[in-house]
Structure formats: structure tokens, C-alpha cells
Amino acid sequence: MKIKKASLCIATLLFNAPVFAHGYVESPASRAFQCKSGNNANCGSVQWEPQSVEQTSGFPEGAMPPDGQLASAGKSAYSPLDEQSPTRWVKTPIKSGKNNFSWYHTAPHRTTNWRYYITKQNWDQNKPLTRDDFENKPFCIIDGHGNIPATQVTHSCNVPQRTGYQVIYAVWEIADTANSFYQAIDVDFGNGASGEDSAAQAGWTKTLNGIIQGGALKAGDRVVAKFFNAYGEVPSLRTTLTITSDDAGASTQWPWAMANAINAAHPDLRAGIKNAEGTIEPVHGANMVYAKEGSDLETMILYTGEEAATSSLTVSDVAATAIDHGNATVTLRANAQGHIQFEANVSDHSGNERGQISQSLRDQSQTLTIKLTGAQAGHHMLRYVGRNDAGDIASQGVVDLMLKEKAVQPTPEPAPAIKYQYVFPAHLNAYKAGTRVLQPKDSKVYQCRPFPYSGYCVQWSRYANQYEPGVGFAWKMAWTVVTE
């Protein structure tokens, strides 16, 4: 039941969290981006929108973001980012000296600057981040000159000397709004120990429930290891092993291979058997799984055969039409393996939902359409999630969209009204009462007056031109001169 509750909470966050998006640090991967990548678990809705950690500018002198909420920028939807312990977050190995920091801007803004701060050497790793944990001056400042940056930018910065676990706080200050984007980056400078010494001192003190063992398997079978904490499965740790031959499926062989696969994929886990010296190595037989002190993981469960079958979802070819009187259409291609319940919505920059869709997919690729209403030009976000029959999330994501108004075609100007007609007495001409004509022979304008009981005033030809204005001997019976 805990698993299903976790899925429900994730769904609620996905479709109700406010949307203020535009950029994150992708290298070294920020805490939020590690959530999107699946390397950090139990992150909440930020896993779909790491670019959304936005708040009023002010760090470090101002009140925002609040102390204790620096990682989330004070946004309640992203509060899981504020959890802090020595082992809560995946860390990127780093060395002091010159390092590159790469931002990915999903919707670039005019920029004041980018700034980078680092924790003090002996900061408290067991409490949420505060200003006192950081040096009060940035170790690197990049001037934005008020320009709009490229989608991806890389800054070369000289990182101060440190050892062990530290946090770098990256701030992107915007010039055309009052806000900044905030990214906590978890890094590890190491402690100078050799690789062997580091493995021995890693502190694999927690043994998870569950054993890597089982009967013989045949070529083509799959084994999936799933890891759970108190809230349910941690999908980023799921590890799959495909049996390539009957020999590889022997009951003493595949547990060894699975233990090695876990060790290669997840540095915060260690599978094998612990010897008297504390070293853990995979064996050809039953293997245990260990985690470090402070880990919230509790259980490892193996699934084999059909139980190991997984559903998957990919989304591609996302496009939006221009807005026409508040209406627009977003299309996307959903590719499902297995049975997937697909849900998606599109929200504007302020988080107002403009359209949504729910669709059941089974082993198919289908183009889906989301109708938007009340839309206005500007930044929007498509947020989607796909769940399998067990309610587990197979895939989720956020796609930024920039919607434009439909171009208004200019209304052609009407042809100018004919003010005067020209007189061409060489042809038979008939004029209705009130018609004005320009007589080229004297450049005067004449207005036709009706004959009695007729809608016409006159007609003539080359052989009967007595009514030709200003020329024929009887023209005054049919015309008056217009004075203008």
C-alpha cells in the first residue's frame, strides 16, 4: 500500500505544482538535475522540472531564499531538496582548481550575472543549508551584461581548496525580472585516500533485507532488483540483468553477475559478502546488499521471468500550433511498451492549466493531441507521466514550449470608390440619375439629372450626341455642372 500512496503523491505534485521555469546546472549535476536523471530518489515534483527552482533575488544579503530552504529556493513544492544528511544526495567527484560549470537554459532570460558560492570546510552536513554554511563571497562571478544567453553556457571557475563533501550554490540572477534561479550542487573533493583504502573505509554498515539468490534460469530470462525505502520503490536504483546463456543462468553464476551489476551502477550500494576486514566482494552464490550509515533504504526484492518484465514510455515530436483567439493545440508522439496509462497537461508560466489528456496505451506508438483554451503567447510547460499496471511510474518529463499568437493577415484596403466616370461618347452610354462624370474636353464635372418617369438621365452614341455634357446642344436638359 505504501507504494501506491507514493505514486498518488507524486501524481498530485505533478499536476498541481506551480510552474516557474527556466534553467538548471547540468554539469556538475545539481541536486535538482540529479533528481531528474533518477540518481537522486524521493525528490518530489522537482524531478520533472529542475529548471523551476526560482525565487526573488537576494542571496546572500537579502531574505530570500529563506535559510533552511536554500536548496528549494523556498518553494514548498520542492521542499524535499532541503533534506540534508551526509548520505542523502548523490555527489559528483571534483577537485580544487579550475572547473567548468554548465547551465542549461530551457527558456533564457536577460541576465545580470551567474554566481557560485561554496560551503565552509566544516559546515554541518546534518542540517538544512543556511547562509552561515557558505562563504559570504562568491568564488566565481560571470557577468551577463543584460544579454539573453545561449541555451547552454559553460563557465570556467577556480574552485577553492576543500576536502570531503561540500555544496556549491549556483545563482543565476535575471535582469528582466526580480527573480533568480538557485541550484545546490553536491560535490565530493575526496580525502586523499587510495582507491583500496576508500573502499575499506566506505562504511557499508547497513544490511538491506533481501538476498540475491535463486534457482537456475535460461537464456533470455531477466532478473530485476528493486530497492525500497519507507515510501516505496526508488526507481533510480532499479537494476536489470539479462541472462545471455544457460551457463550464465546457473544458480551460482547469475547472483554473482547481478551483484557486480549493482556495484557498477550504484556507488551508494555494495552487493556481495563482507569479509573479516570489512571488504565486500561478490561471490558465486548468495549475495547480500549493503548501504552506508544513514541510508533510508530498507529492502531489496528480486523479480525474475515475467515478473521482471517492465513497461516503458518515451515521448517525442512535441509541437504546438499558434494561438488563435485563446485556442491552440499541442501534439506529441507517445511510444509505449507494455500497458501504460498516460497523463499529461499543459500549463502557462503562472501554473494555470490550459489543457490535459489521459490515454491508455498498450504496445503502440500514437500521436496524441491536447487542446488548449484561454492560452496567451509566452512560456508554457507540457508535463507528462506514464504508469504501468502496478501504478509505478514508467516515465515522466517536462517539455518547455514557447507559444505564439497566430499572425494576423492584414485586411486589404478596399479599392478607392470611383468618384467620377469618364465620358466616352464614341460608345453607347447610359447613366443613372445622380451619376457624376468628368468631361475630358473641358475638364469639368457634370451630374446627371433624371428624365421624367425614368431612372436614367440620358444615353447617346456617336450618332446621337446632343446630350453629351457641355458639348451637345441639348446637354442642359440632362446635366448640371458640379462646382467643387
N, C-alpha and C positions, 0 to 999 in steps of 0.2 A: 504493500500500500504506500510506503514511503516513496517508492519510485514514481508511482502515478501522481502523488501530490507534488513532487518536484517538477514533473512535466507540466502540471497545471499552473504552478507558479511561474515557470518560465514563459508559458503562453501568455499569462496575464501581463507580465512585464513587456513581452514583445509587442503587444498591441495597445498598451496604454501609456508607455513611457513617452515623455516629451521628446521632441526631436530638435536639437540644435547641433548641426553637424559641420565639420569641415576639415579636420586634419589630425594625424597621429604620427608618432615616431615608429618607423618600421625597422630601423637598424641603428644601434642595438635595440631589439624589440622592446617596446614599452610594456608595462603591466597590462594595459588595456588591449594592446595588439596581441600579446601572448594569449589573452582570453579569446580573441577572435580566431587565432590559429589553433586553439584547442590545447595549447600547452599548459595554460592555467585553467583550473576547474572551479566550478561553483562561483562564477563571476556575476551572474545575473544578466541583465539586458545589455550591458556594455559589450558582451561578446558579439553582438550584432552591429554595434555602432561605436567602435573605439574612437572614431573621429568626432564624437559628440561631447567630449569632456570639456565643456565650455562654461566660463563664469566671468563675472565682472573682473576687469583688470585691477591689479593692486598688489600682487605678491612682489617682494615680501613686506613692503611698508604698509599696505592697506589691510582692510579687514577681510577681504575676500581673496581666495577661498578661506573658509574658517580653519583654524588649527584643528587637527584631528580628522579633517576631511579634505586634506590637500590632494590625495590621490583621486578622489571622486569629484574634485572641484566643488564640493558642497552640494552636488546633485543627488537627491535621495535615491533616484533610480539606479545610480551607480555605486551605492554605499558599500557593496561587497569589496570594492577596491581598497577601502580604508582598513580592512582587516590586516593585522600586522603580526608576524612572528618570524623567527629565523628561517622557517621552512615553508611558509605559506605560499611563496611565489617562486616561479622558475626564474633562474638568474642566468645572465649572459656573461661568460668569462671575458675579462677585459684587463688591459694593462695600463699603467700610468703613462703619460706622454701623449703623443699625437694620436687622435682617434677621429673617425668620421661618424657623424650623426645625420641620418637621412629621414626627412619628413615626407609623408605622402599627403598631399592636399586634395581632398575629394571635391572641395568647392572653394577655390582660392579667394582670399581677401587681400585688399591692400594692407601692407604690413608695416608696422613700426619697427619691430625687431624680433629676433629669436634670442632667448637667454637660457643658460644652463647653470644650475646650482648643484652642489654635491653635499652629502651628509658629512658631518664631522666624524673623525675616526671612531670615536667611542659612543656613537649615538645609540639610543635604546631601541633595539630591534623588536621588542615585545609590546610596543605601544604605537597607536596610530601616529602618522607623521605630523610633526608640528614645525613651525618656523625655527624653533630652537635646535632642531635636529640638523639644520642646514647651515652652511656658511652663509653669512648675510650678503656677500657679494658674489655675483656670478663668475664662474671661471672662464666663461666664453660668452661674448655678445656679438651677434651678427646683425648689422643694420639693414632694415628692409627698404629704406628710402621712400616709403609710401607707395611702393610699386606692387603690382599683382605678381606673385611668384609663379614659377612653373609648377606643374602638378607634382613633380618630385624634385626636391632640392637636397643637397648634401653639404654639410658644414664640417670643416676641419678644425678641431679644437684640441687644445693642450690640456689633458685631464691631470689634476693634481695627484700626488703620491697617496696611495691608500693600500690597505690590506683587507682581506675578507669581504664580507657582504656589505655593500653600500647601495644607496639610492641616488640616482641623478634625476633632478626635477627640471624638465624642459618646459619652457613657457614660450608660446607664440603669441605676441601681442599684436592686435589688429589695429589698423589705422582708421578704417571707415566704420567701426562700431566701438562701443565702450568695453568690449569683451576681449578675453584672451583664451587660448586653449592650453590645457595643462596635462602633462604626461609624466607619470612616475616610471622610471626605468630601473629595474632591479639588476644589479651587476655584481660580479664576484671577482675581486682582484687576486684571490688565492692567498696562500700563506707561505709560499716558498718551499713547501714540501715536495718531494718527488712523487711521481705517479703511484708507486707502490705504497709509499708512506701515506699518501692521501687516501688510498683505498682502505688501508688498515685503520685510519683514524676517522673514517666517514661516519661512524656512529650508527650502524644499522641495528638499532636496539628494539625495534618494534616488529613482531612477527604477525603477519596477517593471517586471518582464518582462511583455510583452504589449502589444498595440496595439488601440485602439478603431477598428476599420475593418472593412469587409466589403462584399459585394455588395448590390444593391437588394433591398428587402423590400416586401411588400404589406400592405395594411390588415389588421389583426387579428394580424399576426405579433408575437412578443415577442422582446426581447433581454434577456438576464440577464448581468450582470457579477458574477463571483465572485472573491473575493480570498483568497489562501492565504499562510500562513507555513510554517515548517518542520514544523508538526504537522498541517497540513491546512487546510481552509477555515475562514474566520472568518465564520460565518453572519450576524452583525450587520451586516456590510458589504455583503451581497448587494443589488444594485440592479437593478430591473426597469424596462424601458421598453416600452410597448405602442405599436405603430405605428397611428396613427389614420387614415391615408390613404396612397394610393400615393405622393403627393408627399412626405409625411413619411418614407416608406421609401426615398427616393433615397439612393444610396451616399455622397453628400456631406452629406446632411441628418441622417440618424439618428445618425451618430457625434458630431455637434455636440450633438444633443439628449441623447444618453447622457452626454457629458462634463458638460453642465450639470446633469443629474440627479444625478450623483455628487457634484458640488461642493455642490449644495443639501442633500444628505442627510448628508454625512460631512465635518465640518470638519477631520479629520485627513488627508484626501486632497485632492489637487488634480489635476483632469484638464484637459488642453489641451496647448498648445505654449508652451514657455518662450522669451521673447524675450531680447534682449541685456541688458535691465535686470533680468532675473530675474522679471518678471511672467509669470504663466501664465494664458492665456486659451483657451477652446475655439475651435476653427476648424472650418470646413465641409470636412472631410476627415479624415485620420488624426489621432488624438489619443493622447497618452501619459498615464500616470498617475504622479503623484509623491507621495512621502510625506516626512515630516520625518526629520531625522537621528535615529537611534536606533530607528526603527520596525522591528518584526520582520516586516513584510510583505515578500513576495518576488515574488509573481506575481499578475497579473490575467488571467482567462480569460473570453472571451465565449461565450455559448451562444445560439443562435438557433433559430427554428422549434420542432420537437418537443423538441429538446434543452433548450429553455428552460422546458418545462412543469414546474411544481412541484407537489409534493404538500403537503397541509396537513392539520392536525388541530386541532380545538377540543374542549374538554371542558366540559360544563355539567351542571347539575342534580345535583350531588353531594349525597348524603344517606346517613345511617346510621340503622339501627334501634337500639333499645335492646338492651343486653346481657342475654342470658338464659342463665344458667349458663355464662358464658365465651364464648358464641357470639353473633355479631352479623353483620349484612350491610351492606355499603356498595354503593350503586348510583350509577351515573354515566351520562351520555349522551355518547358519543364520535361526533363528526361528522368523517368522513374524506373528503378529496378526493384522488383517485388511490389508489394502493395503499399502505397504511400498516400496518406491524407495530407493534401497540400493546402496551405492557407497563406494568403498574402494581403497586404493592404498598402495603400499609398497615402502618405501624409504630407502636408505642406511644411514649410520651415518652422512654423509655430506649433506643430504637432497636431493640427486639425486633420482628421481622417477625411479623405476625398473620394475614396473608393476601396472596395475589398472584394475578395473572391475566395471560395472554398471549393476544392475539387478533389475527387477520389481518382487516383491514377494506379494502374496496375501494369507493369512491364510495358510501358508505352512512352512515346515521345509526343507531346501535344503542345500546340500553340494556344495559350490562354490569353484572355482579354479582360482588362479591368477598366470599367467605365468610371470616369471621374466627373464629379459635379462640384460647382462652386469654386473651381480652380482659378488661380491667378498666376501670372507669369512669375517665375522665380524658382528657388530651390525646393525640391521635393525628394522624398525617400520612399523607395519600394522596400518593404521588409517582408520576408517570407520565411516559412518554416515547414518542414515535411516530417511527418511522424509515421512510424511503422505500426503494425498491428498491436504491438506491446505498449504503444504510447511513447516509446523512446524517440528522441529527435534524431532523424537520419541526416538532416542537413538544415542549415539556416543561413541567412545572409541579409545584407543590406546593400542596396544599389542606389547611388545618388543620381538624381535626374534634374536637369535644368529645363523647365517648361517655358515655352514662348507663346505669345499671343499670335493668332493667325493674322498674317499680313492682310491689311485692308486694301482691296483693289480700289484705286481712285475712280470715282464716278465720272464718266466722260462728260465734259461740258456740252450742253445742248448746242446744236448749230444755231448761230445767230438768226433771229427771226428776220424774214425778208421784209424790209421796211417799204421798199418800193419795187414795183415791177417796171421793166423796161418796155418801151413801145416798139414793136416791130411790125410796121404796117404792111410789110410785104406778105404777111401771113394773116389768115383769118383769126381774129382775136375777139374773145368775148370776156367782158369784165362784169363782175358782180358789183352791186351798189356799194360804195364806200372804198373801193379799191383805189389805191394811190399809185400813180405811175410817174416815172421820170422820162421826160421827153428829151432825148439826146440832141434834138435840133435846136432847142433854145435853153436846155439845162434847167427847165422849170418843172415843178411837181404839180400834177393835176390830180384831183379827186373826182371819181366817177359818181354822178348822181342818177338815181333810177328813172327809167321811163315809167310812166303810169302803168299800174297793174302788172309790173314785171319786176323780177328780182335782178334783172340785168339792166345796166345802163346803156350799153352800146356794143355793137360789133361792126367791124368793117374789114374790107380787103383792099388789095391794091387797086381794084376797080371801083370801089365804093368807099372812099376815104373822107367823105365830108364830115365825119365825126372825129377824125384824128385830132387829138388835143393840141390846141394852139396853131393848127395848120388848116384843117378842113373848114369850109365856110360855115358849117353848122356846129362847130365843136362846142360853142357855148350852150347848146341845148343839152349837152351830155356831161360837160365838165366844168369844174370851178378850179381856179388857180389857188394852190395852198401857199400861204405865206408862212415861212419858218425862219 
